[in-house]
Every structure is written in C-alpha cells, then in structure tokens.
C-alpha cells in the first residue's frame, strides 16, 4: 500500500512542478530538439532532448539527468536549466530513463543511461558537441545515477560488474544538485523507497554494494565535483554526507551552499541573479 501511495504522490508532485516552469524566460536563440529516441523503441522514457547554440563551434557536452526519487518526473522539469546551460556554451543532453516501480529498478535506469550515452557518443558531433569535453549533472536522486555513470568511466571492475562495454570517454566534472546520496535511513519513507527501487535481496547484490559510496573506494577516482545545496533543501544533509566521503577520499570538489530556493530550485529558477551566480561558480570551478 505504501508503495502505491508514494508512487501516486510522486506523480502528483511532478504535475505541480510542471506548473512552476516559466517558459517566458527561455532564450529562443537556443536550438532545442525534443524527444529523440535513443534506443529506437518509441518508448517516451527512452527519449532525450538537446539544447545548443547552432553556430558550428565545438562545445563541451553536459549530460543532464532529472530527479524524482527514482520513481517519478521527466526531463521536461529540466527544460529551463538545459536552455540556460546551453547559453553558457554547452551542448546539453537532457535525458529520460525508465521510472522505478512497479516494473523497473534503479539498475534498469543505469542501463538506460548507458544506452543514452552510446547514442551521444555516436551522434553528438552533429550538434557541435566535443566528446573530449564531457560533463554530467544529476539532480536529487539522479545524483546517484550521475556518480555511477562517471565511475563506469574510471573503474573497469565496477563497469564489468554491470557487464557494460568499455568506455572511450571520461567526464571532466560532475554537478550534484541537492543529491540523494545515501539509501539507508531508518524511517518509513526510506524503507518504502528501497522496496520500490531495488529488487528483492538487493543488499547481497554487488550492484547495490557498488552504489553505497561510503564503502566504495573507487569514488576517489572521480573527476572534479560541484556539490549544490541550500538552506531550504530537504536533502541538505545528504550533500554534507557525500562531502564527508570526498574529504576522506581527497577528491577535488567545491561545496556551494547558497540561496534559499529549496530542493532542486536551480532547475526551476536558473535565471535569477542568485542562481546565475551559482551556475557561474560551477562553471568556473569545473571548466
């Protein structure tokens, strides 16, 4: 019962969040190509959008992954963020993946992102993207997916655990926006989430073990990381949890704890002066 309630609440939250998007602030000089199917199966959860300045100049690539507790939401929530990051000079690839529960799990989402990147590697040069300058952003729950996708480029053992092909690219930097960086908290909400997003017996599964970052020494191999949170982010402690991991592994990172727009506020209001300042700081640090 709790799983169905959480799924329904996630769907309602997505509908309400769509109403927060102010399309009037979009820069129309940015080209956006919507709903490219990256597996050729005509499933909307296997679609991606591309945002870029169409000027025949090679640009860095930003892979952007939407949040939603693994069970809800859609790439459309990141429309403004994609448009703004394209203004900053990126080719932005904003992608969907299959949502967890009742049929799929986080592991399926990892394979979806892997397939999306196969499409990107093969096709992004048509949109002025430079595969040698790749960055990745994960919002909320997708911060976990972004870290895993980056680890596959850095650690053959972890990639082989998931039986993925060898990578011919690496990421220059990672943006973790209000990340859900830890699965195990002793309350009913996290109990429900774990039961929805993982298969039975997940604690014994090597996939799951690789995703518990405090026990994963390969985190030290990750590129530069920008950690984003603010005073009204309900997952703020999660960002600080991951910061403690990075302190121990001695990764190069920058913590940006600024503003008060709440959880993932930067994707809904990238055009405010405060958030523009945050994005500028992210870009100055990573690039």
Protein Blocks (a to p, Z undefined) as FASTA:
>chain_A
ZZmmmmmmmmmmmmmmmmmpcfklpcfkbccdehiafkonopaklcccdddddehpacdd
dddddeeehpgcjfklmmmmmmmmmmnopacdddddddehjkbcfklmmmmmmmmmmmmm
mmmmmnopafklccdddehjlmmmmmmmmmmmmmmklmmmnopacdfbdcfbdcdehiaf
bfbdcdfklmmmmmmmpcehklmpmklmmmmmklmmklmmpccddddddfklcklmmmmm
mmmmmmmnopacddddedjebghklmmmmmbmklmmmmmmmmmmmZZ
